[in-house]
Amino acid sequence: MTQIAGVLYVVATPIGNRTDISARACQVLADVDLIACEDTRHSRPLLRHLGLDKPLAALHEHNEEEATARLLAMLANGKRIALISDAGTPLVSDPGFVLVRAARERGLTVIPIPGPSALICALSAAGLPSDRFVFLGFPPRTEAARLRWLTALADEPGTLICYESGRRAEATLNAMASVFGARPAVLARELTKRFETFISASLPDLAQRIASDSEQQLGELVILVEGDRRDSDQRATAEQQRILAILADELPLKQAVGLAARITGGNRNRLYQQALAAKR
């Protein structure tokens, strides 16, 4: 491999099965001066498996600013550094964004070494539409914040993908069912490992399945939900009706219809007939 001084390599590592690491990733890890990782205790077994003994530096959410300053100084002095996460592609719901952005802002070379990613792995085998998808990271932990977060995504036509811990999966799936209804969904667990499982069901059924099977509440999971399959006209009509219903609760009907038409661009006469039908 041609060695370039002062390079930050962003290296994807296995999400479960260690043999998934690429030959290129192995070569980069062997050639760099330092490996920045989330947890040195977690990364050392992988390096031992690869037959490598390299200096490690911790880079996690609690020390990211401080560690970034040290690593940037090393890069500026010509060191070659590999950034890895505990599993998968760095920066995807993992630390590293601060370092990568700062390195690029300083004109330093940043080279991605592609490889495993749990969200792409899950999407490829889930059987849900993959032409458009949205990765959402981890859901908010409190119920109120989670419901607000999901409500904002209700009209998204792409497949929704998030990570979740097993102990919070039931609550998250129930919240999804309350907002999205009985949409098709998939729970992917233990990806690339011996007990890898994909469970496909409607959101309410999936929540019930998880509640009744404690084994599916272990570890970190990938949840995939089919997006809003309504066409744009159907979504626009639903939004017009939602706004009209809110206004009609507070204002005389004609005034509510007029405001709803101005806000949404909807047809005034059609909105008026819809409001009359709703009253009946």
VORO-896802 format. One record per residue: x, y, z of N, C-alpha, C in turn; residue number from 0; residue in one letter. Coordinates in pm, whole numbers, plus 50000, padded with zeros to 5 digits. Layout:
N
{{X Y Z} {X Y Z} {X Y Z} NUM 'A'}
...
// end
This chain:
280
{{50084 49880 50000} {50000 50000 50000} {50088 50125 50000} 0 'M'}
{{50056 50218 49913} {50129 50345 49911} {50101 50421 50039} 1 'T'}
{{50205 50463 50107} {50188 50531 50235} {50187 50681 50213} 2 'Q'}
{{50084 50745 50264} {50069 50890 50252} {50074 50947 50392} 3 'I'}
{{50163 51043 50415} {50179 51100 50549} {50058 51184 50585} 4 'A'}
{{50025 51185 50715} {49920 51271 50767} {49783 51237 50713} 5 'G'}
{{49743 51110 50723} {49615 51065 50669} {49528 51008 50781} 6 'V'}
{{49399 51043 50776} {49301 50982 50864} {49220 50882 50783} 7 'L'}
{{49228 50755 50820} {49150 50651 50755} {49026 50621 50839} 8 'Y'}
{{48910 50622 50777} {48785 50588 50845} {48753 50444 50805} 9 'V'}
{{48774 50352 50899} {48776 50209 50866} {48654 50137 50923} 10 'V'}
{{48578 50074 50835} {48464 49993 50880} {48514 49858 50930} 11 'A'}
{{48459 49813 51041} {48496 49684 51100} {48371 49596 51112} 12 'T'}
{{48386 49465 51136} {48271 49375 51139} {48167 49415 51244} 13 'P'}
{{48038 49386 51212} {47931 49409 51309} {47904 49284 51392} 14 'I'}
{{47966 49175 51357} {47948 49051 51433} {48049 48947 51391} 15 'G'}
{{48037 48904 51268} {48126 48800 51214} {48259 48863 51174} 16 'N'}
{{48367 48826 51242} {48496 48889 51221} {48553 48866 51081} 17 'R'}
{{48508 48761 51014} {48560 48734 50880} {48506 48831 50776} 18 'T'}
{{48412 48918 50815} {48358 49016 50722} {48453 49133 50698} 19 'D'}
{{48561 49144 50774} {48652 49256 50753} {48722 49240 50619} 20 'I'}
{{48742 49351 50548} {48802 49344 50415} {48953 49334 50422} 21 'S'}
{{49014 49283 50313} {49159 49276 50306} {49220 49416 50311} 22 'A'}
{{49153 49512 50250} {49203 49649 50252} {49202 49706 50393} 23 'R'}
{{49095 49679 50468} {49088 49728 50605} {49200 49667 50688} 24 'A'}
{{49225 49538 50670} {49334 49472 50744} {49468 49537 50713} 25 'C'}
{{49491 49568 50585} {49618 49628 50546} {49635 49767 50605} 26 'Q'}
{{49527 49846 50604} {49533 49981 50660} {49562 49975 50809} 27 'V'}
{{49491 49889 50880} {49513 49877 51024} {49655 49831 51056} 28 'L'}
{{49713 49751 50969} {49850 49706 50990} {49951 49817 50966} 29 'A'}
{{49916 49913 50878} {50014 50013 50835} {50009 50145 50913} 30 'D'}
{{49898 50173 50980} {49886 50304 51046} {49972 50309 51172} 31 'V'}
{{49993 50433 51220} {50072 50455 51342} {49988 50440 51468} 32 'D'}
{{49858 50465 51456} {49770 50467 51573} {49630 50433 51528} 33 'L'}
{{49554 50367 51617} {49413 50338 51590} {49329 50406 51697} 34 'I'}
{{49240 50494 51654} {49145 50559 51744} {49017 50477 51747} 35 'A'}
{{48972 50441 51867} {48856 50353 51878} {48768 50398 51995} 36 'C'}
{{48644 50351 51995} {48550 50386 52102} {48597 50331 52237} 37 'E'}
{{48626 50202 52239} {48660 50134 52364} {48779 50042 52336} 38 'D'}
{{48894 50074 52395} {49014 49994 52369} {48993 49849 52411} 39 'T'}
{{48915 49824 52515} {48891 49687 52561} {48812 49608 52458} 40 'R'}
{{48728 49677 52384} {48646 49610 52283} {48727 49585 52156} 41 'H'}
{{48816 49678 52121} {48888 49669 51994} {49010 49577 52000} 42 'S'}
{{49070 49560 52118} {49190 49476 52126} {49166 49332 52080} 43 'R'}
{{49054 49268 52117} {49032 49131 52069} {49027 49122 51917} 44 'P'}
{{48968 49223 51850} {48966 49222 51704} {49106 49230 51648} 45 'L'}
{{49187 49319 51705} {49325 49333 51657} {49405 49206 51683} 46 'L'}
{{49383 49143 51798} {49453 49016 51824} {49412 48911 51722} 47 'R'}
{{49284 48909 51688} {49235 48815 51587} {49304 48838 51453} 48 'H'}
{{49337 48964 51424} {49404 48998 51299} {49556 48986 51309} 49 'L'}
{{49604 48952 51429} {49748 48940 51449} {49819 49073 51455} 50 'G'}
{{49752 49176 51504} {49807 49311 51508} {49827 49357 51652} 51 'L'}
{{49930 49432 51674} {49957 49494 51805} {49988 49640 51779} 52 'D'}
{{49886 49724 51790} {49899 49865 51754} {49864 49954 51873} 53 'K'}
{{49925 50073 51882} {49882 50168 51984} {49737 50208 51961} 54 'P'}
{{49661 50216 52070} {49521 50254 52063} {49498 50383 52140} 55 'L'}
{{49402 50463 52092} {49361 50585 52162} {49209 50586 52168} 56 'A'}
{{49155 50610 52288} {49010 50611 52305} {48951 50740 52248} 57 'A'}
{{48844 50725 52171} {48768 50839 52118} {48621 50804 52132} 58 'L'}
{{48557 50863 52232} {48416 50833 52257} {48342 50961 52291} 59 'H'}
{{48212 50949 52317} {48129 51068 52333} {48168 51153 52453} 60 'E'}
{{48237 51096 52551} {48272 51171 52671} {48407 51244 52660} 61 'H'}
{{48488 51207 52560} {48618 51274 52548} {48646 51323 52406} 62 'N'}
{{48540 51330 52324} {48560 51354 52181} {48632 51485 52151} 63 'E'}
{{48596 51591 52219} {48661 51720 52192} {48809 51715 52227} 64 'E'}
{{48840 51664 52345} {48979 51657 52391} {49061 51563 52303} 65 'E'}
{{49007 51445 52274} {49079 51348 52193} {49100 51399 52051} 66 'A'}
{{49001 51470 51998} {49014 51524 51863} {49132 51618 51852} 67 'T'}
{{49151 51704 51951} {49263 51799 51948} {49397 51725 51943} 68 'A'}
{{49410 51619 52021} {49535 51542 52022} {49558 51471 51888} 69 'R'}
{{49454 51413 51835} {49467 51339 51710} {49497 51433 51593} 70 'L'}
{{49437 51552 51594} {49464 51649 51487} {49610 51691 51489} 71 'L'}
{{49664 51709 51609} {49806 51746 51619} {49894 51636 51562} 72 'A'}
{{49860 51511 51589} {49937 51399 51536} {49926 51392 51384} 73 'M'}
{{49805 51414 51331} {49787 51413 51187} {49867 51524 51120} 74 'L'}
{{49867 51641 51183} {49941 51754 51128} {50091 51727 51126} 75 'A'}
{{50137 51640 51214} {50279 51604 51219} {50312 51482 51133} 76 'N'}
{{50217 51441 51049} {50245 51335 50953} {50207 51196 50995} 77 'G'}
{{50141 51180 51107} {50101 51046 51152} {49983 50994 51069} 78 'K'}
{{49980 50864 51055} {49868 50798 50988} {49781 50733 51095} 79 'R'}
{{49654 50768 51099} {49563 50724 51204} {49441 50657 51142} 80 'I'}
{{49402 50545 51199} {49278 50477 51160} {49172 50504 51265} 81 'A'}
{{49054 50541 51221} {48940 50560 51310} {48846 50441 51292} 82 'L'}
{{48819 50370 51401} {48724 50259 51397} {48621 50279 51508} 83 'I'}
{{48508 50211 51495} {48407 50211 51602} {48402 50071 51662} 84 'S'}
{{48316 50053 51761} {48305 49920 51821} {48260 49817 51719} 85 'D'}
{{48178 49860 51623} {48129 49769 51519} {48074 49851 51403} 86 'A'}
{{48100 49804 51282} {48042 49869 51165} {48120 49990 51117} 87 'G'}
{{48050 50078 51047} {48111 50196 50987} {48113 50311 51086} 88 'T'}
{{48229 50370 51112} {48236 50482 51206} {48145 50598 51165} 89 'P'}
{{48103 50675 51264} {48018 50794 51250} {47870 50761 51232} 90 'L'}
{{47835 50635 51200} {47694 50600 51184} {47640 50563 51322} 91 'V'}
{{47583 50662 51391} {47541 50649 51531} {47658 50617 51621} 92 'S'}
{{47777 50658 51583} {47898 50637 51662} {47982 50765 51661} 93 'D'}
{{48075 50780 51754} {48160 50900 51757} {48249 50907 51633} 94 'P'}
{{48305 51026 51611} {48400 51045 51502} {48370 51164 51414} 95 'G'}
{{48246 51212 51415} {48208 51324 51330} {48293 51448 51359} 96 'F'}
{{48316 51477 51486} {48393 51596 51522} {48534 51587 51464} 97 'V'}
{{48595 51471 51474} {48730 51453 51422} {48734 51463 51271} 98 'L'}
{{48644 51396 51202} {48645 51397 51056} {48620 51537 51002} 99 'V'}
{{48523 51607 51058} {48495 51742 51010} {48615 51834 51033} 100 'R'}
{{48674 51826 51153} {48788 51912 51184} {48906 51881 51094} 101 'A'}
{{48928 51751 51064} {49038 51714 50975} {49018 51771 50836} 102 'A'}
{{48898 51763 50786} {48870 51816 50652} {48880 51968 50650} 103 'R'}
{{48834 52034 50755} {48844 52179 50762} {48989 52227 50760} 104 'E'}
{{49078 52143 50810} {49221 52178 50814} {49295 52132 50689} 105 'R'}
{{49223 52079 50593} {49286 52036 50470} {49359 51904 50479} 106 'G'}
{{49335 51829 50586} {49399 51699 50601} {49327 51594 50516} 107 'L'}
{{49399 51492 50476} {49341 51387 50392} {49261 51289 50477} 108 'T'}
{{49136 51266 50436} {49049 51168 50503} {49010 51065 50399} 109 'V'}
{{49039 50938 50425} {49013 50831 50329} {48919 50727 50392} 110 'I'}
{{48803 50703 50330} {48712 50599 50383} {48755 50461 50336} 111 'P'}
{{48749 50365 50426} {48772 50224 50394} {48639 50153 50418} 112 'I'}
{{48559 50134 50315} {48421 50087 50334} {48414 49943 50381} 113 'P'}
{{48297 49910 50435} {48277 49774 50486} {48140 49761 50551} 114 'G'}
{{48128 49677 50653} {47998 49646 50713} {47928 49767 50772} 115 'P'}
{{47795 49764 50763} {47708 49863 50827} {47578 49793 50861} 116 'S'}
{{47537 49800 50986} {47418 49725 51030} {47293 49768 50956} 117 'A'}
{{47280 49900 50929} {47156 49945 50866} {47146 49894 50722} 118 'L'}
{{47257 49894 50647} {47255 49844 50510} {47239 49692 50508} 119 'I'}
{{47305 49626 50602} {47291 49481 50614} {47144 49444 50637} 120 'C'}
{{47078 49513 50729} {46938 49483 50760} {46847 49515 50642} 121 'A'}
{{46869 49630 50580} {46784 49672 50467} {46794 49574 50351} 122 'L'}
{{46913 49520 50327} {46933 49433 50211} {46854 49304 50221} 123 'S'}
{{46819 49261 50341} {46751 49132 50358} {46612 49145 50418} 124 'A'}
{{46564 49269 50441} {46437 49289 50511} {46315 49269 50423} 125 'A'}
{{46330 49284 50292} {46214 49271 50205} {46123 49392 50205} 126 'G'}
{{46172 49507 50251} {46098 49633 50245} {46157 49718 50133} 127 'L'}
{{46081 49816 50082} {46132 49899 49972} {46267 49961 50007} 128 'P'}
{{46361 49952 49914} {46496 50001 49940} {46539 50112 49845} 129 'S'}
{{46447 50156 49756} {46482 50262 49662} {46497 50397 49731} 130 'D'}
{{46430 50413 49845} {46442 50534 49926} {46429 50493 50072} 131 'R'}
{{46525 50537 50154} {46517 50505 50297} {46577 50619 50377} 132 'F'}
{{46539 50625 50505} {46587 50729 50596} {46643 50660 50719} 133 'V'}
{{46770 50687 50749} {46829 50634 50871} {46813 50735 50983} 134 'F'}
{{46763 50690 51097} {46721 50780 51204} {46806 50769 51331} 135 'L'}
{{46907 50682 51331} {46986 50665 51452} {46904 50597 51560} 136 'G'}
{{46924 50639 51686} {46848 50583 51798} {46729 50674 51830} 137 'F'}
{{46612 50619 51860} {46496 50701 51898} {46519 50771 52032} 138 'P'}
{{46447 50882 52055} {46451 50944 52188} {46408 50844 52295} 139 'P'}
{{46457 50864 52416} {46431 50764 52521} {46301 50789 52596} 140 'R'}
{{46255 50913 52603} {46131 50939 52678} {46011 50922 52586} 141 'T'}
{{45899 50883 52643} {45781 50854 52563} {45732 50976 52487} 142 'E'}
{{45725 51090 52554} {45674 51211 52488} {45763 51252 52371} 143 'A'}
{{45893 51252 52393} {45986 51290 52286} {45981 51190 52171} 144 'A'}
{{45966 51063 52205} {45959 50958 52103} {45836 50976 52014} 145 'R'}
{{45722 51008 52075} {45598 51028 51998} {45609 51151 51908} 146 'L'}
{{45669 51260 51958} {45687 51379 51874} {45778 51346 51756} 147 'R'}
{{45882 51273 51783} {45981 51235 51681} {45915 51150 51572} 148 'W'}
{{45833 51054 51611} {45767 50967 51516} {45660 51042 51437} 149 'L'}
{{45586 51130 51503} {45481 51206 51435} {45539 51288 51321} 150 'T'}
{{45657 51345 51341} {45722 51424 51237} {45762 51339 51117} 151 'A'}
{{45767 51206 51135} {45809 51115 51028} {45692 51044 50962} 152 'L'}
{{45570 51075 51004} {45454 50998 50960} {45432 51002 50809} 153 'A'}
{{45468 51113 50745} {45443 51128 50601} {45563 51090 50515} 154 'D'}
{{45672 51044 50577} {45792 51009 50500} {45765 50884 50414} 155 'E'}
{{45783 50894 50281} {45753 50779 50195} {45861 50671 50194} 156 'P'}
{{45982 50705 50236} {46089 50607 50236} {46083 50514 50355} 157 'G'}
{{46147 50398 50342} {46157 50304 50453} {46233 50369 50569} 158 'T'}
{{46179 50359 50688} {46239 50418 50808} {46325 50313 50877} 159 'L'}
{{46448 50351 50912} {46540 50257 50976} {46598 50322 51100} 160 'I'}
{{46593 50252 51211} {46654 50303 51334} {46721 50189 51409} 161 'C'}
{{46813 50224 51496} {46873 50130 51590} {46798 50143 51722} 162 'Y'}
{{46794 50036 51798} {46731 50041 51929} {46790 49932 52017} 163 'E'}
{{46796 49958 52146} {46841 49855 52239} {46726 49759 52265} 164 'S'}
{{46760 49635 52295} {46658 49534 52317} {46562 49570 52428} 165 'G'}
{{46612 49632 52535} {46525 49660 52650} {46425 49772 52621} 166 'R'}
{{46449 49852 52517} {46354 49958 52482} {46274 49927 52356} 167 'R'}
{{46298 49812 52296} {46236 49780 52167} {46083 49773 52177} 168 'A'}
{{46031 49712 52283} {45886 49700 52295} {45819 49837 52302} 169 'E'}
{{45874 49926 52384} {45815 50060 52396} {45822 50135 52264} 170 'A'}
{{45933 50122 52193} {45946 50191 52065} {45850 50136 51961} 171 'T'}
{{45835 50005 51955} {45742 49944 51859} {45597 49981 51891} 172 'L'}
{{45563 49987 52018} {45427 50030 52054} {45402 50175 52014} 173 'N'}
{{45502 50260 52033} {45488 50400 51992} {45474 50410 51841} 174 'A'}
{{45552 50331 51769} {45541 50330 51622} {45403 50286 51577} 175 'M'}
{{45349 50184 51644} {45215 50136 51608} {45110 50243 51633} 176 'A'}
{{45126 50320 51741} {45027 50423 51771} {45031 50537 51671} 177 'S'}
{{45147 50562 51611} {45161 50672 51515} {45141 50625 51371} 178 'V'}
{{45200 50512 51335} {45199 50464 51197} {45090 50363 51168} 179 'F'}
{{45025 50310 51272} {44924 50208 51250} {44988 50072 51224} 180 'G'}
{{44923 49993 51140} {44964 49854 51118} {45055 49841 50996} 181 'A'}
{{45149 49932 50982} {45242 49922 50869} {45330 49797 50881} 182 'R'}
{{45373 49743 50767} {45470 49633 50771} {45602 49679 50832} 183 'P'}
{{45664 49593 50910} {45790 49627 50976} {45875 49501 50990} 184 'A'}
{{46002 49523 51015} {46097 49412 51032} {46187 49443 51149} 185 'V'}
{{46211 49343 51232} {46309 49353 51340} {46427 49263 51303} 186 'L'}
{{46547 49323 51296} {46668 49246 51263} {46757 49243 51386} 187 'A'}
{{46800 49124 51423} {46877 49107 51547} {46994 49012 51525} 188 'R'}
{{47104 49035 51599} {47222 48949 51593} {47274 48936 51450} 189 'E'}
{{47279 49046 51378} {47318 49042 51238} {47459 48986 51220} 190 'L'}
{{47472 48897 51126} {47595 48827 51085} {47643 48726 51190} 191 'T'}
{{47569 48709 51298} {47611 48615 51402} {47534 48483 51391} 192 'K'}
{{47564 48392 51478} {47508 48258 51471} {47355 48258 51481} 193 'R'}
{{47300 48341 51570} {47155 48341 51592} {47088 48462 51526} 194 'F'}
{{47138 48501 51411} {47078 48611 51335} {46931 48582 51308} 195 'E'}
{{46845 48681 51333} {46701 48664 51310} {46643 48787 51242} 196 'T'}
{{46548 48763 51152} {46466 48868 51092} {46321 48831 51121} 197 'F'}
{{46248 48921 51187} {46107 48897 51215} {46026 49003 51140} 198 'I'}
{{45937 48957 51052} {45853 49046 50973} {45708 49036 51021} 199 'S'}
{{45645 49151 51044} {45506 49154 51090} {45457 49297 51084} 200 'A'}
{{45328 49316 51108} {45278 49453 51125} {45333 49508 51256} 201 'S'}
{{45336 49637 51268} {45392 49697 51390} {45324 49648 51518} 202 'L'}
{{45190 49644 51525} {45129 49592 51650} {45168 49447 51678} 203 'P'}
{{45169 49365 51573} {45205 49224 51593} {45351 49209 51632} 204 'D'}
{{45436 49293 51575} {45578 49286 51608} {45602 49326 51754} 205 'L'}
{{45531 49429 51799} {45544 49470 51939} {45500 49358 52032} 206 'A'}
{{45391 49290 51996} {45343 49179 52079} {45442 49062 52078} 207 'Q'}
{{45501 49037 51964} {45598 48927 51953} {45719 48954 52042} 208 'R'}
{{45768 49077 52042} {45883 49112 52124} {45848 49104 52272} 209 'I'}
{{45728 49147 52308} {45686 49143 52448} {45681 49000 52502} 210 'A'}
{{45650 48906 52414} {45632 48767 52458} {45758 48682 52443} 211 'S'}
{{45864 48738 52386} {45986 48662 52362} {46105 48739 52418} 212 'D'}
{{46146 48707 52538} {46253 48782 52604} {46386 48772 52529} 213 'S'}
{{46404 48666 52452} {46530 48650 52378} {46548 48761 52274} 214 'E'}
{{46434 48807 52219} {46441 48914 52119} {46464 49051 52181} 215 'Q'}
{{46474 49058 52312} {46499 49184 52382} {46644 49198 52425} 216 'Q'}
{{46730 49115 52368} {46872 49117 52404} {46953 49189 52296} 217 'L'}
{{47052 49264 52341} {47144 49328 52247} {47084 49451 52181} 218 'G'}
{{47149 49494 52071} {47100 49608 51994} {47037 49557 51865} 219 'E'}
{{46928 49621 51827} {46846 49575 51716} {46839 49682 51608} 220 'L'}
{{46799 49638 51489} {46765 49729 51381} {46616 49715 51355} 221 'V'}
{{46543 49826 51359} {46400 49826 51330} {46379 49897 51197} 222 'I'}
{{46305 49831 51107} {46275 49888 50976} {46124 49894 50959} 223 'L'}
{{46073 50008 50913} {45929 50028 50898} {45901 50081 50758} 224 'V'}
{{45805 50020 50692} {45768 50069 50558} {45721 50213 50568} 225 'E'}
{{45760 50295 50470} {45722 50436 50470} {45576 50457 50433} 226 'G'}
{{45536 50582 50429} {45400 50621 50394} {45380 50593 50245} 227 'D'}
{{45296 50498 50211} {45279 50458 50071} {45172 50539 49999} 228 'R'}
{{45110 50633 50067} {45013 50718 49997} {45085 50805 49895} 229 'R'}
{{45016 50842 49787} {45078 50932 49691} {45071 51075 49745} 230 'D'}
{{45136 51167 49676} {45147 51305 49727} {45012 51372 49740} 231 'S'}
{{44917 51340 49648} {44783 51401 49657} {44710 51352 49780} 232 'D'}
{{44724 51224 49811} {44658 51169 49930} {44715 51231 50057} 233 'Q'}
{{44849 51248 50061} {44911 51309 50179} {44868 51454 50194} 234 'R'}
{{44858 51525 50080} {44816 51665 50085} {44672 51676 50136} 235 'A'}
{{44585 51587 50089} {44446 51590 50134} {44436 51562 50284} 236 'T'}
{{44512 51465 50331} {44510 51433 50474} {44558 51552 50556} 237 'A'}
{{44661 51623 50510} {44712 51738 50584} {44610 51851 50582} 238 'E'}
{{44541 51872 50471} {44437 51974 50464} {44325 51945 50564} 239 'Q'}
{{44286 51819 50571} {44179 51781 50663} {44223 51797 50808} 240 'Q'}
{{44348 51766 50835} {44400 51782 50971} {44395 51928 51014} 241 'R'}
{{44443 52016 50928} {44446 52159 50961} {44304 52214 50971} 242 'I'}
{{44217 52173 50879} {44079 52220 50882} {44010 52178 51012} 243 'L'}
{{44034 52055 51057} {43971 52008 51180} {44016 52090 51300} 244 'A'}
{{44143 52127 51305} {44194 52209 51415} {44128 52346 51415} 245 'I'}
{{44124 52408 51297} {44066 52543 51287} {43916 52542 51315} 246 'L'}
{{43847 52438 51269} {43702 52431 51287} {43663 52415 51433} 247 'A'}
{{43753 52365 51515} {43725 52353 51659} {43727 52489 51729} 248 'D'}
{{43793 52588 51667} {43811 52718 51732} {43739 52833 51664} 249 'E'}
{{43700 52814 51535} {43648 52925 51457} {43515 52888 51390} 250 'L'}
{{43436 52988 51349} {43319 52959 51267} {43361 52886 51140} 251 'P'}
{{43270 52804 51087} {43305 52713 50979} {43361 52786 50857} 252 'L'}
{{43296 52890 50812} {43343 52959 50691} {43481 53020 50712} 253 'K'}
{{43503 53075 50829} {43635 53132 50858} {43742 53024 50864} 254 'Q'}
{{43707 52910 50925} {43801 52799 50932} {43836 52748 50793} 255 'A'}
{{43736 52736 50706} {43759 52688 50570} {43847 52785 50493} 256 'V'}
{{43820 52915 50508} {43900 53015 50438} {44046 53011 50480} 257 'G'}
{{44070 53001 50611} {44208 52995 50660} {44277 52866 50616} 258 'L'}
{{44204 52755 50621} {44262 52627 50580} {44301 52630 50432} 259 'A'}
{{44217 52693 50350} {44247 52704 50207} {44372 52789 50185} 260 'A'}
{{44384 52897 50261} {44502 52985 50246} {44630 52916 50294} 261 'R'}
{{44620 52842 50404} {44738 52776 50460} {44786 52661 50372} 262 'I'}
{{44692 52580 50322} {44730 52457 50251} {44726 52470 50099} 263 'T'}
{{44662 52576 50049} {44646 52587 49904} {44535 52499 49850} 264 'G'}
{{44452 52445 49940} {44342 52358 49899} {44226 52436 49840} 265 'G'}
{{44138 52363 49772} {44020 52422 49712} {43918 52455 49820} 266 'N'}
{{43873 52583 49821} {43783 52628 49928} {43652 52551 49928} 267 'R'}
{{43592 52531 49810} {43462 52463 49804} {43475 52318 49850} 268 'N'}
{{43585 52251 49807} {43605 52112 49846} {43624 52101 49998} 269 'R'}
{{43703 52192 50054} {43725 52192 50198} {43594 52218 50274} 270 'L'}
{{43509 52305 50219} {43382 52336 50284} {43293 52211 50287} 271 'Y'}
{{43289 52138 50174} {43208 52017 50169} {43263 51911 50265} 272 'Q'}
{{43397 51903 50275} {43458 51808 50369} {43423 51843 50512} 273 'Q'}
{{43424 51974 50543} {43390 52017 50678} {43245 51986 50711} 274 'A'}
{{43154 52006 50616} {43013 51973 50638} {42995 51823 50661} 275 'L'}
{{43066 51744 50581} {43056 51599 50596} {43108 51555 50733} 276 'A'}
{{43216 51618 50779} {43271 51584 50910} {43174 51618 51021} 277 'A'}
{{43102 51731 51008} {43005 51769 51109} {42889 51670 51114} 278 'K'}
{{42848 51623 50995} {42738 51527 50991} {42780 51393 51051} 279 'R'}
// end
